[in-house]
Amino acid sequence: MKIEMEALSDDKLYEAIHIWNVVVDDGIAFPQMELLDKSTAKLFFNQQSYTGIAVDKETNEVVGLYILHPNNVGRCGHICNASYAVKKERRGQHIGELLVKDCMKKAKELEFQILQFNAVVRSNIAALALYKKLGFVKLGIIPKGFMLKDGTYEDIIPHYIDLQNI
C-alpha cells in the first residue's frame, strides 16, 4: 500500500463524495446532516481553504480526505479547523494519521497558527488516541454537545495544537 496525499481534483470528486457521505450518514462524527451530491459537493469542497485526499497509488483509489478552513474570522482567523474521513473499508490502516499530518503541514503553509477541533465525539476512540499521539491538547468536555443520528446526545472534547511547535 503506497498512500500519497494530493489536492482534490474533479476526477476524484465522486469517490470523495462517497467517503464523506458515509461518515455523515453514520451520524456519529460529523456535525453535518445533509448528504452531498455532485453540485453541493463541488461547492462545499471548493469553499474550503484546502481539501486534501489520500490516494492509494497501487489502485488509484481515494481512501480518505480532509477539509481545512478557518475556525473563525478576524482576530481569530489564525485558527483553523479540519474534518477527516477515511473510507470505511480502509479504516485501521493509519490513513487517518497521514491525513492529520498532511493537514497540519498544509495549515502551516497557509499561515494558520493553531489547528482546533471543535467537536471530537467522546466515543470516537480512534480519533482521541490519534490526537493524543500527535500532541493535541484537550480543551475540556462539552456535555451532550453532539446529537447522534438516533437523537441522543454525546459529549464532545475540543482539541487544539499550536502549529508553531511542530
N, C-alpha and C positions, 0 to 999 in steps of 0.2 A: 504494500500500500504506500503510494507516494502522493501525499497531500500537498497541494500548493494553494496559496491564497492569491486572490485577484479581485478586481472590481467587478461587480455585477454587470453583465452585458445582456443585450436583448436576446441573444440566442440561449441564454441560461435562465431567462425570466420564468418560464413555466415550471422549471424544477424548483426555483426559489419560492414561487407561489405555493407549490405543493408542501414544501417543508414548513413554511410559515403557517399555512392554514391548518396543518396537523396540530401544531402547538396551540393555536388559537382554539381549535375545535376541542382539544383535550380539556381546556378550561381550568388548568392548574398552574399556569406560569405567566402568560402574557395578560396584560390588562385589557387588550382589545377583545371585542366580542363579535365583530363583523369579519367575515372571511373576505379575502381579496380575490378579485378577478383580474383579467389582463389589464383593463383600463385603470382600475383603482390601484392595482399593484404598481404599475409603472409610475403613476403619480406619487404614491406613498414612498416608494424606494428612491425616486428622484428628489424628493423633498428632504432627504437625509443629508447630513454633511458627507457621509460616505456609506455605501452598502458594500460589504465585502462578502465573498463566497469562498468556501473551501471546496476544491475540486480534486477528486481522485484522478490523477493523471494516467493511471493504468486503465481506467474505464471511462474517463471523461465525464464522470458522474458528479453532480453537485451533492456534497454530503453535509453541508452546513452553511450558515450565513449569519451575518450580524448587521445591525444598523447602528450608526453612530450619529449623534446630533447634540446640539446644545441642550443642557438641562434647564436653562433659564436664559434670560436676556440681560443686557446692560451690565450692571456691576457684578452680576453673577454669570455673565456669558463665558467666563473662562472655565466653567464647569460643564463637562459633557456627560451624556448618558448613553447607554447602549443596551441592546437586547440581542440575545443569541438563540439560535435554533440549530439543532443537529438532526439530521434525517433519522427517523425512528429506528430504522434497521441498522444504523451505524453507531448508535449510542454505545458508550462504554469503550470506545476506541481512542480516547484522548483528543478527539476532534474539537470538543469544547475548549480545551486548553489552548489549542492552536488558534482558535477564533479569538479568545480573550487576549492572548499575547499579541496577535496581529492588530487587534483593536487598540490596545494600549500604544503600540508603535504608531499607528495611524493618527490617533488622538494627539500625540506629541507633535507629529508632522503638521497637524492642523492648528497647532499652538494652543491647544487646551492644556490646562494645568492640573486639573483634577478630573477623575472619572468616578462618577457616582451612580450607584444602582438604587433606585427608589423603592423597588418592590420585590425583593427576593423572598419568595414564599417559604415559610418555615419548613414545609415538607419537601422542599427541593434540596435534598441531602447532597446530591452530586454537586450542584452549584455552590452550596455552602462550603463543602470541602475544597473545591477548586479555588474559591475566592480566598479562603484561609491560606492555602498553599502558596498563592501568588502574592500574599501580603496585604490584602484588602483589610480595612478596619471596619468592624461592625459599629453602627451608629446607635443601636438600641433596638427596641421592638415596638412595633405599632400593632397593638392588639386588634384582631379582626379587620386588618387593613386590606384584605383581598377577598373578593367574593368568588368562590369556586363555582364551577358550572352547575352544581346541584343546588346553588342558592345559599349554602352555608358559608361561613366566614373563617378565614385562617389568618394567623399573624404574618406580618411581613417584617423583614430585617434589612433596613437600608445599609449599604456599604459604600466605602469610598477608598480611593488610593490616590496619593499625591504622585502625579506622573513625573515630577521633577526628581523624585527619589528612585526611579527605576532605570 
